[in-house]
Amino acid sequence: MSTIKDVAKLAGVSVATVSRVVNRSPRTSEKAIKAVTEAMEALSYRPNANARALVSQTTQTMGVLVGDVSNPFFGAMLKSIDLVCRDQGKHLLIGNGYHEADSEREAIEILINSRCESLVIHSKGLSDQDLTKFCKEVPGLVVINRQLDEVPERCISLDNYKGSYLATEYLLNQGHRDIAYICSEHDIEDADSRKQGYRDALAAHGVSPQEHAIACGYPDEQGGEKAMRDLLSRGVSVTAVAAYNDYMAAGAMACLEESDIAVPEQVSVIGFDDGLISRYMKPRLTTIRYPIQPMAEQAARLALQLAQGSSPESSPHVFVPTLVKRNSVKPLTH
C-alpha cells in the first residue's frame, strides 16, 4: 500500500506539499496540484481520513444516533438528515443505541472520537444529565425527540402528550367510552407521555381510566398483537383501541381479525406516527402524524449551524402532532 512519502517522491515535491494538496490548501500552486494528483492516481493512493481531519480540524461527516436502524421510523429520520448533509457536502456516520444507556453512550463516544463536529442524537436510555454533559462537550450536538431543561435550545421534539390526548379525544367524540390503550413496554419519556395523554383525555370527558384496559408490549407488530391478546383474555369490554404507534396498531388489528372481531365495525383502532404502513393497511389506519421528516431536517441544519459557531435560538423547538383520519375508526352507534 502506497504512503504519502511515495506520492511525494513520485511527484517530486515535499510531504508537506502533498498534505496541502490533499487538504485543498489555497496556498498550493496549480503545478503542484497536477503533479500530486497524477502521482496519487498512479499509485492508487487513498488519503487517510483521520490524518486529513487532524490537519483541517474537521471531517465531512455528521454523526447520528438512532434507536435501531432497522426500524422504518429511523429510516425516515436518517433519509431526511442525509438529504441535508448531502446538500452541504457531508456524509453520515450512524450508531445504534437500542434505547440502552450503555449502548447509547458507547455509540456517541465513537462518533465524537471519529471527529464528527455535528451530531443528531436520538437517545432514550441516557439520563438528562448525561446528555447535557455531551451537549456541553460538543457544540454541534442536537437532541431529537426529547427535551432537556438545561439546554432546550439544542432540542427538537414532539408534543407526545398532546398527540395521544388528540387520538383518545377523537375516539371519545365518535361516541366511544370503552377505550383500551396499547402502550410500549419501554421505560421512556414517549411511552409515559402518550399513556398520560390517553388517561387525561378520558378523565376530561368524565370517563374513569381503568388500568385493566391498558396492556403493554414491545413497540412493534408482535408486541401489539400480544397486548391485544392480553386485553381480550382479560375480558375487557372495548369498542376502541388507541395504540402507542402504528406497528402496535397493526398487530392489534391482526389479533382482532384472528378473533373474528371486525375493524372498525366492532372495534375502532387508532395509531400514532403516520408511518408508511398506516396507508396500506386494511382498513387504512387512522393515526396521529409524527412529522419526523421536518423535525430531522431542522435538527440536521441546527447541528451544522452550531458546529460552525452560530448561536441557537433560546426557545425549544417543539412540533405539534396532527390527526389523520382514514378508515379504522367508526362512530359508535347504540
N, C-alpha and C positions, 0 to 999 in steps of 0.2 A: 504494500500500500504506500502510495506516494506521500511525502511530507511537504510542509511549507518550504523547507530548505531545498528540496528537489525542484520545486517550482521556481524558486529564486535563482537557482543555478542555471536552469534551462532558459529562463527569461533574461538572464544577465543583469539582474537587479538585486537589491538587498532584501532580506527577510522583512524589514520594516516597510519597504515599498509594496511587497506582496500583501502585507497586512492592510495597508492603506487602500489598496485596490479592492480587497475582499470586503472591507467595511465601507467602501464607497466614499472615501475621504475626498473633499473638494480640492485638497492640496496635492493632487496626483495628475501628472501630465497624460495627455492622450496617448503618447508613445508608450509610456509605462503600462497603461491600462491594456493596450493592444498586445504588448509582449507577454504580460502576465496572464491575460485571458487565453491566449493561444497556448501557453505553457500548461495551464490548468486543464485545457481540453485535451492536449496531447498526453498528459499523464493521468487523465481521468481523476483529477484531484477534487475532492469534496471538502470544502472548509468545515471545520469543527464548529458546531453551533455554540457550544459553551465558550470556546475561545473568542468567537465573534462577540458574544454577549459581554465578555469581560472588557473588551476594547470599547464597545459602543455604550456599555452600561444599560443595555436594553435588549429585549428579544422581540420577535414579531409574533408572539403568542399571547393569547388570553387563556387563563385557567378557569375552568368551570367545574364545580362540584354539583353532582346530581344524586338523587336517592338511588336510582337504578336505571342505567341507560337503556335497558330492555323495555322499560315502561313507556308506552306511547306518549304519555303526558310529558315526560322529559325529552322524548324525541322532538316534540313540537317546540319545546323550550330551546333545545340546542340548535335546531334549524334557524330559529329567529335570531339567536345570538350570532350564529355563524354568518348569516347574511350581513349583519352589521360589521363583523370583523373583516370579512372579505372586502367590503367597501373601503375599509381602512388599511387593506394590505396585510391583515393579520390572520393567524390560524388558531385553532383551538387545541388545548390540552385538557382532557376530561378525566375526572376521577369519580368513582362510585363511593357513596358513603353508607348506603343501605340503612339510613336512619339510626346508625350506631355511632356513639360518641368516639370510640377509639378509631374506627374506620374513617370517620369524617376528619378527625384531627390528623391522622397519618396522610390522607389524601391532600389536605390543604397544605401541610408542610412540604410534601413532594412538589406541589405546584409552585410554592414560594421558592423552594430550592432550585426549581427549574427556571427561575428568574422571570416568572410571569408578573409583570407590573400591574396588570389588570386582572381582577378575579371577580367572578359572579358565583356566589355561594348559596346553594340550597341546602340548608342544614336543619335537621330536626333533632339530632342526638346531642349536640353540644349545648352547653349552658349559655345563657346570655353573657355571662362573664367571660367565658372562653372566646365567644365570637367578637365581643367588644375588644378584647385584647388583640385578636388578629386584625381587626379594623384599624387599631392604633399603630400596629406594626406595618401594615400595607396600606398606603394612602389610596390606592386604586381598587380596594376591595368593596364590593357591594353585596348586600344580603337580599335575596329574593324570597318572597312568600313568608316573611317574618318581620316583626317589629322589635327593635332594641331601643330601650328607653334612653340610653346614653348617647346613641348615635342614630337618631331617627332619620336624619338626612341621608344616611347611607343605606336605607332600606326601601325596597319596593314590595308592597304586599297587597293582599286582597282582604276585604272585609268578609271573612268566612262566616262569622256570626250572622251578618245581615243576609247572606246568601241562603243559609239554612232556614232562617226565620221566614224569608220570602217564599221558599219552597213549601214549608209547612202551612203558611198562611194561605197560599194558593189552594192547597187541598181543603183547608177549612172553608174557604169561600166557595168551594164546589159542593159544600154540604157534608163533608166527611168529618167525623168526630172520632171514630176508632182508627187512629193513625199510628202505625208502628214505625220504629226507626231502626235502620240497619247501620251500625257505625263501625269505624275502623278500630281494631284492637291495639293499634299503635298508641303509645302514650306520648302524643304530640299535641301541640297547640291547635292545629287544624281540627283534629278529632274532637277535642274538648269544646272548641268554639262552635262547631257545627251541631254538636249534641245539645249545647246550651241554647242555641238559636231555636232548635226544634222544641225544647221544653218551654221556653219563654213564649213562643208563638201560641202554643196550646193554652198556656195559663192566661195569656192576654185575651183569649176568646172564651174563657170560662171552662176550659177542659183541663181536668187534673191529669198531669203527666203520670203514666204508670210505668214503673221500672220493668215490669214483666213484659212490656210491649217494646223493649229495647233489646236488641241482640247484636253481638259484635262478632267480627271475623277479620281475616286478613283482607286488606283492601283490593281484592281482585274478584274475578268471576266466581272462583271456587269459594272464597270467603263469603260472598253474597249469597250463594246457594246454601251454604252451611247455616248462615244466620237465619235465612228464611225458613229453612227446615226446622231450626230450633224454635222459631216462633209458632209454626204450625203444630209442632209436637207439644207445645205448652197449651194448646187450645185457645190461643189468644184470638179474641174477636177483632177482626181487622177488615176495613174496607179500603184502606190506602196504606202505602208504604213510602217513606222517604228514605233515600239511601245516601251514604257518605260520598259515593262517587258513581259514575256511570257504569263502571265494571261490576260493582257490587249490585247495582240495579239490574244489570243483565243476568247475573247469577240468580238473583231473586226471581226474576221473570221465568227463567228456565225451570226453577223449582216449582213455581206455581203452575206452569204448563204441565209438568210431570204429575202434578197432583190434581189435574183436571179443573184447575181454577183459572178462569179466563181473565186476561188483562186487555182492556180496562173494564170489561162488563161486570166482573165480580170484585176485582181488586185493582185500584189505580196505583201506578208506580211513578215516582219522580226521582230523577238522578241529580248529579252535581258534576260539573266540569264542562259539559257540552263537547266531549271528545268526539272523534270521528265515528266511533262505534254507535253513538246515540242516533245518528241519522240513518243508519242501515239496519237497526233492529226492527222486529215486527211484534207489536206495533212500534212505530218510531217513538223515541223516548222524549217525553217532556223533561226538561232539566234546567239547571242553573248554569249560565255561561260563565266560565272562568277565563278571562281574557289573557291567557298565558302568553300569546304571541306579542301583543303590545307591551306587556309587562317585561318580558325578556328583552325586547328591543330597547326599552328605556333603561333597563339595568345595564346592558352592554354599553350603551352610549355614556351613561353616567360613570361607569368604571373607567372607560377610556379618557373621559374628561378629567376625572380625579387623578388619574395616573400622570396626566400632563400638567398638573398643578392647579387646575381650576377649582374654585370654591363651590361646594354644593349648596343647594337651597337649604334653608333652615328647617323647612317643614317636611314631614314624611310624605312618601308617595304611595297613597292608598287608593287602589282601584275598587270600583263598585260592581258587584255581580248583577246580572240581569236574568229575568225569567225567559225561557224559550219554550213556547207552547207547541206541542206536537200531538201525538195520538194516544199516549199511555195513561192519560188521566181523563176520567169521565165524571160529570156531575152525579152526585148520589141522589137517586130518586127513591122515595118510600112507597 
